[in-house]
Amino acid sequence: MQDLDKLQSEALAAVAAASTLDQLDAARVAALGKKGSITGLMKSLGGMGPDERRAAGAALNAARDRIEGALAAAKAGLETKALDERLSRERLDVTLPSRPEAMGRIHPISQVMDEMAAIFAQMGFDVAEGPDIEDDFHNFNALNIPPEHPARQMHDTFYFGEKADGGRHLLRTHTSPVQIRTMLANKPPIRIIAPGRTYRCDSDMTHTPMFHQIEGLVIDEVTHMGHLKGCLLEFVRAFFEVDDVPVRFRPSFFPFTEPSAEVDIGCSREGGELKIGPGAGWLEIGGSGMVHPNVLRNCGIDPDRYQGFAFGMGVERMAMLKYGIPDLRTFFDSDLRWLKHYGFVPLDVPTLAGGLTR
Ligand code: 2U9
């Protein structure tokens, strides 16, 4: 027992010297393990007389308590140190952008639809949406397109099987049913754009079976053709970021508008490159007109009191013109090299104040 002070000092020194949890455990085993130095002294208690054992036992218990206390304190200290080191090593600033760089790109179709929505939102239009799967009424009848109209022929429209009531479901051939649904559900004044996917059974160099349109509709008591032209003029100037784009209306025919006009914008060719702005050339960008009284009537709106205009544009065509994309079919190839070239950085959200495209 004369060794106790020495063994206790050695054990406490080993605990103090441990700089890792493994070294600390080794110090514990050396003193208090099965074959440890203090445990060895505990075993010698059995060979002592009662008085001697009481005194030695108390001294041994005190030594063991002291060593255990030192072990617990050292363990807590080492664990805190290890955690601090790990936290500083693994520190993550969640406010930083992803690294090494933002890899994804926004598809030009999405970008152009966002740009168009930003321009029309500034003019006070709401964005309306509707289902891709429509019926004869919303896609055709309500739009003053009679059953024998060419647009209803099977070769243009993707039809589903016949419904129980004899009607048919179909993939919408334009976004116009969205405006029909809006007029059926709301009273004028109405001022909406309807961007989205449309489908026609047609596929060649300049047609894909799925494409995108953006259409606009304004209905109130006073809106006339002059407002239509002003609205589209404002739009093309903002969209092409050119101040003096000429806009020309050419008389046309659509079943859902009367009068109707095709919309052209001025352009020139400089060394083979197309430039939007004043020049000798004209480019068609869409169609427009005053909403046909029959269409208003079909939607429960009194054509003797209300009137308004509508227009439609193809999104792919607008994207090709603005960003010089030569081939329509490449929009749907899912080619990552193409997307890296023509796509947009996600954080560059188009706004009029910040510039549509920086
Ligand atoms: C309602 C009333 C009228 C939407 C219109 C056009 C003219 C038009 C084409 C442009 C290019 C389709 O993608 S495209 O081929 N669109 O020429 N669209 S007027 O008129 C409407 C729509 C809804 C209730």
Residues whose N, C-alpha, C, O or C-beta is under 5 A from the ligand:
A	BS01	2U9	S176 Q179 I180 Q213 E215 F254 F256 T257 G286 G287 S288 G289 V291 A310 F311 G312 M313 G314
